[in-house]
Amino acid sequence: MPHRTFMAFIFPSILAMVLFITLPIFSVIVQSVFVEHEAVLIAVENCTPFGCSDQTTVDTEAMAELRAEKPLGQFAGLSNYLNRNHLAIGEVGEIFRTAPGFVAALGQLMNLPFYRALAFTLTYTFIVTPFAMALGFAIALAVNTLPRMARGPAIFASILPMIITPLVGSLILAWMFHPAGILGAGLQTLTGDPGLSLKTSAVLSWIVLLVYGIWTNAPFSFVVFYAGLQTVPQDTVESARIDGANRWEVTRFVIMPHLGPLATFVALVQLMDNFRVFEPVVGFSSEATATSLSWLVYNDLVSQDAQQFGSASATSVITIIGVIVLLLPVLVRTWREFNSKAV
């Protein structure tokens, strides 16, 4: 393909990436080093038929002038990253200096909002991703062995969690786990605890969120692996069976190596999606027991007092860095395997 034709072909994609990915990320990075203007307060006299009193109110005109002069706010450097709502370097150092032990220090660390959200985000990512991939692969193997007439309904049932909107699905399951719902009432009966609910039990909230995450992520793995199974060389499979390999050995030594590149692709996508978990936290209303980094961004932007754009941007940048750190080992391994094959 001529160089000019190739550039004309990929230019729309490059332009879209610059406009909708690169520039927004750059904007978020810039905003993360600014904080909102402090409120300009003025004293006004409020008079009623019963007398007059002084009240403090925000000077809207002065605030409008400040925003017009400095629309990004006040430059704050790295303070958004280091304050108590994010990395909290000072508090973390004090905790590890004064805590009686490492476990106690971790317990105190969970009182900080960022580390509490980071703990759930990492737990969700590293549990949901492998289990969803394994479940999707197992379902793909099972569906692939069904008669052709039965595969259509089986495929539809397998991808049903993908069809349901994540927020709607989490809301439905949250209602079912409500104390008045069928699952919530059943758990209370089984455990003998009439006060057990998602809002009061952090352990139950985490378990339900993780199970829901596996259920909703498995269909994507199933679709990719099922498509990959259609490309497995049947001659190799038959040769392995003639040599005495059982079903497990065929799966391990023939099918799984063939689907290795697909597994890498699925892992990359799932890691990115799961590290940015948001809808289940909102759907289950688990803010008191389980929050995520993406939820912290949302919380800063819908704050009742004032929208904290700088704080939300700092959390977004940290989330982007976290995604890069998670993907880096997989990308490095893939690059090394590609180079070894090229040689």
C-alpha positions, 0 to 999 in steps of 0.5 A: 500500500502506498504511503500516502494511501496508508496515511489517508486511511488511518488519518480519521482514526488518528484524528479521533484519538487526538480529539477524544482521548489525547486532548481530554487526558491532557486537559485532566492533567492540567486541571489536576494542579488547580483548585477552586477559588476560595469563596469571597464572603461579604457581610450583609445586613438582613432586616425584618419586622422584628429587627436587623441582623448581620449575615455572611453571604458569598459575593457572587460578583467577585466570584464571577470576576475571579472565574473570568480572570482565572477560569481554571482556579488557583494553581495548587501544584501537587496539593490535590495529589498529596491531600487527605482525599488522595495519597495523604502522604503525611497521614500515611507516614504518621499511621505507620509510625504510630500503629502498633503493627502492620495489620493495625496500620492497614486497618487505619489506612482504610479510614482514608477515602482514597486507600479504601477505594483503592483496596476495593478497586484492586480486589475487584480487578484481581478477583473478577478478571481471572474468574470471569475469564475462566468462567467464560472459557468454561462456558465456551467449551461447554457450548462448543460441544452442544449439538448445533440446534442447541447452540443458539439458545445456549449462546443467547443465555450466555450473553444475556448479562452483556445485553442487560445495562450494567446499571439496570442489572445492578439495581435489580440485584440490589433490590433482590438483596434488599431486606424486603427482597427475596435474596435479602430475606432469605439470607436473613433467615439462613443466618438468623440475623434480621439486621443483615443487609448490603448497607450494614455488612461490608463483607456481604457487599464485597461478595455480592459486588464481586459475584455480580462483576464475574457474572457481567464480565464472563459473557465478553470472555465467552464471546471471544473464546467461543469465536477462537474455538471455531479456529482451532485446527481439527486435524491437530485435535483428532491427532491428539485424540488418536494418540490417546489424549483425553478431553482435558489433555486436548484442552490443555495442550492444544486448545489453550495454547491456540487461544493464548493470544486471545486470552492476552487480549481479553485480559487487557480489556478486562483489566482496564474495565474492571479497574474503572469499576463504577456502575455496580457501586452506584447501583448497589448504593454501597458507598458506605461499605465499598467505593472505587476510584471512579466513584471518587471522581463521580462524588467530587463532581456531584458534591453538594457544596461545590464541584471539586474539578481539581480533586476529580482530575487528580483521581482520574490521573491516578486511575490512568496511571493505575491502568498503565501499571496494570497493563504494563506487564502484559504488554511487555510480555506480549512484546517479548513474545512477538520479538522472539517469534520474529527472530 
